Each structure stands twice: as structure tokens, then as C-alpha cells.
Amino acid sequence: MENVEAECRGLAEVIARIGDKWTVMVCGHLSEGTHRFNALKHRIPGISHRMLTITLRGLERDGLVARKAYATVPPKVEYCLTPLGQSLTGPLAALASWARENRPALEQARTAFDRRAAQG
């Protein structure tokens, strides 16, 4: 039983990382190639400086993103997907495709549920 619980906790951690909306967006942009911090910030609507920093650090810690700092003035830092991060792009693309395809059905189901709930 302990092994099952440990496995579930481990899977939950991985899914929390890769299922996070900022992770998905950052990995999506990095799948196109190497980007500097500010380029990512400008390409991802609604992400704050702090959230992008936290997301990139978490992805780097998990081995999904590589960070390269250059000793220049001003400092230049680039980010790219590691081979492990690149292996995630296929599953994320499949998930995005599923979401695009099924979004109308999900919205319809929510509307029907809310209508039933409002009626008592």
C-alpha cells in the first residue's frame, strides 16, 4: 500500500508541474527554439515577471529547461528545452489538440449543468 501511495504522490507532482498553465505556455514557446527571458515574457499574455521566474526555475530544476547566462552588460540569459523537455512537446501538443476539439462540448456540458443546478 505504501508503494502505491508513494507512486500516486510522485505522479501527482509530475502532473502538477506539466499541467500548470504557465508550464504549458512556456514549453510551447520554447518548443519553437531558444528564447531570452523578456522575449518569453512578451510572448506569454498575462504572465508576471515573478511567475515567469518561478516557472522557469521549476522547469530548470526538473530538468525540462536549460538556462544559459552570458557575462555581458546588460546580462543576457537564454532558455531552451532540454531533451527531456523536448520529449514533453508531443504530449502537450496532443493535449492542446484535444482541448481545442472538445472545448465546445465542455462548454455545452457546463451550461447544461449550471442550468440544472439553478433550477434546484
Secondary structure, 3 states (H helix, E strand, C coil): CHHHHHHHHHHHHHHHHHHCHHHHHHHHHHCCCCEEHHHHHHHCCCCCHHHHHHHHHHHHHCCCEEEEEECCCCCEEEEEECHHHHHHHHHHHHHHHHHHHHHHHHHHHHHHHHHHHHHC
